[in-house]
Amino acid sequence: MSHQITKTRLANNLLVLLKEIHTAPLISNWIWYRVGSRDEIAGITGISHWVEHMQFKGTPQFPGKVLDRLISREGGYWNAFTFLDWTTYFETMPADKIDLALRLEADRMLNSTFDHQEVEAERTVIISERQGHENEPLFLLKEQVQATSFRVHSYHHEIIGDLEDLQTIQRDDLYKHYRKHYVPANAVLAIAGDFETEAMLNSIREHFEPIPSGDPIPRRIRGEPPPHGEHRLTVEGPGETVYIQAAFRSPAATHPDFLPYLVMDSLLTGPGNLNLFGGGISNKTSRLYRALVENELAVSVGGGVIATLDPYLHSIVITVHPQRTPEEVISVLDEEIHRIQEQSPQPEELERAVKQARALFAYGSESVTNQAYWMGYTEMFDTYDWFLNFLDRLSEVTPQDVQRVSQTYLSQRNRVVGVYLPEKQS
């Protein structure tokens, strides 16, 4: 897999990353905007996600109902995602049809209409999405754990936003958010696939360069103060299953501890996938699986660390066995954490964890769509070099690094533990 990419900044400050891959007649086009739930304050939580929905409602040139048909008629696939730090849109198309994707993204960067009736129709859709989540135990638990973990920083709220705000945000709020953030100076265009770089650049210039750069965006991100001790909380709701979520403050993606942390999580909960669209591999060799699931204290255990701009959370989520109590499970969890803090892992155990992480990384970087994804995604919190150096840095992690990181971050005072209890069936 060649890593050769071309990186260019257009006259209007749009950052463009191009990678030629001639294995199949496909091109994947991603446009990333540096705006997500991190950029929201109380009163407008959920606005970035709602703006993403409105981007599918059309422009004068491409009315909403036409968009979907155009892409699928040409054999393409498209979607969009809103996250903590970013919003992204992509189209993977037959190589000779990619011009449609470029025209579409350049057009909706500037000309989305945000029709009043469409805004109200979408309000109903998003509120019912939010209410659907409220029937999911793990959503209810995660929301409370996240809000407790972040009192000050805007990672405090869920990406979908608070119901109160979804009921009161107006069309002009959405439009203002869109005009402020959807500008070339705040965007990255990442394209991988079967094209010639020079011709592609000419095409990009033609579609995107006429768009005004946009004003610099002041970011007033408030840092989260260090925790003063463990928080425990209980959430009650529908269902019949008890869940536990232990969330530790974890380092940002660019912190030197991030990779050792990833390896430590892999030892504890199994290999995690940094590619949000990649699959997983079995976690049956992980320490917590063996301690909890094999000993019938839990039905399942999972965990993961996410690459974020600011320090976020390392979550361990456990489904408690019907015959066991949350207290029994938490005490075994604590024993396993204590064990990794007291004794650095054996080299062969570390080697297996690194090997699994490498395999997942490879699976999640193969397709043209995934390669274009990584190019833009890493620019949201660092640069593409982060991706290129990932495997080398991973293999440099030592057993001592893992032990040190577990001692630094997995302390009880650095965590929030939430227990989900089903409301008693009447």
N, C-alpha and C positions, 0 to 999 in steps of 0.2 A: 504494500500500500504506500504510494508516494505521498509525501507530506507537503509537496510544493504548493504554496498558495500565493496568489497575488493580492496585495493589500493596497487600496487606493482611497484617497479622500477626494470627493468631488468638490467643485468650487463652492457649493452650498453646504459643505461640511458633512455630507452623508458619507459614512464609512462603508466601503465596499470590499468584500472578501470573495475571491473567486478561486475555485479549484476544479481543474479539468479532470474528469474521470471518464475514460472512454470504454468502460466495460459493457454498458448497455445504453440504448438510445433514449436515455431519460435525463431530465434536469430537475433538481429540487431547488426551489426559490423560497428563501425565508427572509422576512423583514421583522426585525426586533426593535421594540421601543423601550427605552429605559424608563418605564413607569409600571408600577404594580401596587399592591396593597400597602407597601412600605411608604408610598407617597401620599397616603390618605390620612385625614384627620377626622376626629369625631364630627359627625354631621354629614360626611360624604363617604363613609366606609362603603366599600363595594362598588364605587364609581368606576374604577378601572375595568373591572369585569363587565359592568353594564355597557361601557363604551365599546368594549370588544364585541359584545352582542350587536350593538348598533352598526358596527362596520359591515355587517352582513345584510343591512337593510337598504343599501343601494345609494347611488349618486345619480345626478341627471343623465350621465352617459351610460351607466350600468344600473338600471333599476333592480331592486332586490330580487324579484322573482326570476330575473334573467340570469343572474350570477351563477347560481347552482347549475342551471341547464348548460350554460356555456362551458363550464369546467368539465362537467361529466360527459358532455357531448364530444369533447376533445380527448376523452380517455384519461382525464386528470383526477387528482385526489387533493382535497384541500381541507384545512382546519385552522383552529386558532386556540391559544391558551393564555390565560392570565395567571401570573404567579406573584410571589411576594415582591420580587425585584424587577419584573419585566412583563411585557405582553408581546406575544409573537403570532405571526400569521404565516402560513406556508402553502405552497402549491407544488406538488410533484407531477410533472407533465411529460408526455412524449417530447423528445428534444425539439422537434420542429414546431411545437405549439407553445413554447415558453414565452413568446412575445405577449400572448394573452395575459399571462400571470404578471408580467412587468407592467403592462398597461393598467391592469386592474389595481395593483398595489400603489402605483404612482397616483392613480385617480382617487383612490379612497384615502390616501394620505391627506388630501386637500379638500375633496368635494363631497364628503358624506353629508347627507341632508339633515339627519336627526329630525325627521318629521314628527310633529306633536302626537299624532295618532299612533305612530309606530312606537314612540317612547312609552306611551300608556299601555300598549299591547305587551311590550317587553317587560314593563313593570310587573304585570300579572305573571308572566312566565318566570321571572327571576324570583319573585316572592314565593311562587309555588315550588320552585327548585329549593329555596331556602327551607320551606316548611317540610318538604320531602326529607331533607337532611335531618330535620329535627326528630324524625322517627328512627334515625340510625344511632344506636348507642355510641359507636366509636366517634361519630361526628360531635355528639353532645359532650363526650368526655374530652376530646381533643380541644374543642373550643374553650372549655373551662381551664384546661391545663395551660393552653397557650396564653390566655388572658391573665392567668396568675403568674406565668413566667415573665411576662412583659407588662410592667405597670406603666412605663414611660415611653419606651420605643414603640414605633408604629407597627412592629410585627405583632402587636397586641391583639389585633382583630382578624377574623377569618377573611379570606379573599372574597367570599361572596358578600360580605358586609353584614351589618346588623339590621334586623327587620325594621327597626325604627327609622333608619336612614333610607332603606329601600322604599318605604312608604312616603318619604318626604322629598327626596332628591327630585329636582325639576329638570325639564328639557334644557334650559339655559346652563344649568350646572354641568350637565353632561357635555354640552357643546363646548363650553369654556375649557373643560378638562381635556377634551379632544384637541382643540386648537392649540392649547399650550404645549402638550406633550408630543403630538403627532407631527413632528417637524424633522427635517433632515438632520439637523445638528444633534437631535436626541435619538437617532436611529442607526441601525446597522443592517446592511443588506448582505446576506450570505448565500451564495449560489454554488452548487456543486453539480457536476454531471458532464454530459456529452456536448461540449461547445468549444469554440476557439476563443481564447481570452480577449483578443483585441476586438473581435466582432461583438462579443458580449458587452464589453465596456462601452463601445459606441452606442449600442442599443440602450444600455442603462443611462448613459448621459442624455440621450434624446428624451427618455421618459421622465427622468428624475431631476435633471439639473435645472429645469425652469422653476422648480418649486422653491420658494424663499426659504432660507436657512432656518429661520425661527430665532427667538430671543433666548439667551442663556436662562436656564431654569434654576432659580434659587432653591437649594435643598435644605430644609430645616429639620434634619433628622436628629432626634434627641437620643443620646446614648443611654443604654439601660444601666443603672447603678448595680454594683455587685449585690448578690442576695445576702440577707442576714440570717439565713437559717432555712431549714427544710420547710416547705409548705405541704400540707396534706389536705386533700379535699375529697368530697363525696358528691357524686352526681346520681340522681335517681331518674328513671325513665322507663320506656317500654321495653319489652323483651323478657327473656328468661335466663340470660347469661350474665355472669359477672366478669368484668374486664378490669385490668390494671394498666395504667400508662405511667411510666416513670420517665420524666423529661429532664435532661441535664443541659445546662448551658454549654454549647459547643462552639469551637472556633470558626471564624469566617473562612471561606474557601482559600484565601490568599495567605492565611496564617501558617507558619512553618509546622504547627502541630496538626494541621488538617489531615495530612496523609497518615501519620501514625494513628490518629484518631479513627480513621477509616478502617485501618487494619485491626485495631482493638475491637471496634464494633463487629467486624467480620468474625473475630474469634468468639465474641460473646453471643451474637444473635444470628450469625451466618452472613454470607456475602451479600452486600447491598449494591443496588444498581444506581449509578449517578445519572444515567440516561433515563429521563422521565418516561421514555417510550420503550425501553428495553425490557426483556423478560427477566426472569430470575433463575437461580439454580438452587437446589435443595439445601436447607440449612440443618440437616440432620447431624452433621458433624460438629455443630456449634456447641459451646459449653452450656448455654442456657437451655437449648433443646434437650441435651442429655440430662441436665439436672432437673428440669421441670416436666418436660413432656414424657420422657422415658420413665420417670418416677411417678407418673400419674398425678402430678400436682396441677398441671396445666394441659389444655387441649392443644394449644398452639402458642408460639412465641415468635415475635419478629421485631426488627429494629431497623434503624437507618439514620444516616447523616446526610444532610443536603448541602450542596455547594451554594452558599449565599454571600451576599455583599457584606452583611454585618453578622456578628455572632448570632447563631440561631439555636436550635434545639436538637439534641440527640434523643430520640424517643425509643423506648422499649415498651412494646405493647404485648400484653399477655392475656390469653383467654383462660380463665380459671376453671379447673375441673369441677364439675357439679358437686362432687363429694368433698371439696376442699374449701378452706376459707382464704380470703385475701391475705390475712396476716401470715398464714403458713407460707404462702407463695412469696410474699415480700421478704420474709426472713431467709428463704433459700436464695432469692435474688441477691440479697445483701452478702450472703456467704460467698457467692460466685464473684461478686465485685471485690470483696475482701481478698479472695484468692489471687485475682489478677494483679491486685495492688501489692500483695506481699511477695509474689514470686513472678519473675519475668517468664514469659512462655518459652517452652522448649523450641529450639531452632526448627525442628521438623513441623511442629504445629504452625509456627509462623509461616514457614515455607508453603504449607498447604493453603493457608489463608490468602497469601499473596498470589499463589497460582490461581485460586478461585476468582480473586478480584481481577486478575489479568484476563481470564477467560470471559468473564462478564463484560469487561471493557471491550474486548475484541468483538463479542457478539453485538454489543451496542454501538459499534462504529462501522459496521460492514456496509450497509446499504447507502445508496446515494443520498437518500433522505436523512439518514443518521449523520452522515459526514457533514452535510450542510447545517444540520442542527448544532453539532459540536462547534462549528466555526462561529456561529452567532452566539450560542449560549455562553461560551467561555468569555466572550467580549463583554457580557453583562456584568461579570464580577472581576475579570482580569483581562488576559489576552489569549489568543489561540495558542501561544507558547505553553500555557498551563496544560492544555490537552497534549501537546507534543512531548512535554517532559514528564507526563503523568507516570508512565511505566518505569522510567528510570528512577524517579523519586520514590516510587512504590517499592522498588527492589532495594532501596537504601535503608528502609525502615528496619531497625534492630529490635531484638527482644527488650532491650533496656528502654528504647523509645516508647514501646507499648506500655511498659510498667510505669514509666514517668508520667505519661499522658493519663493513664488510669488514676494515678495518685492525684494529679492536678485537677482533673475535671469530674471524676466520679465520686466526689465527696457528698455526703448527705446534705450539707448546707447549700450545695450547688444544684439542688433538684426540687422538682415539684412532683409529688406522687398523687395521682388521681385514681379513685376506685369508682367504677360504675356499678350501681346496684339496681336490679330490676325492681320496679314498684311491685309490691306483692299482688299476685293475681287475686282479683276479688272472687 
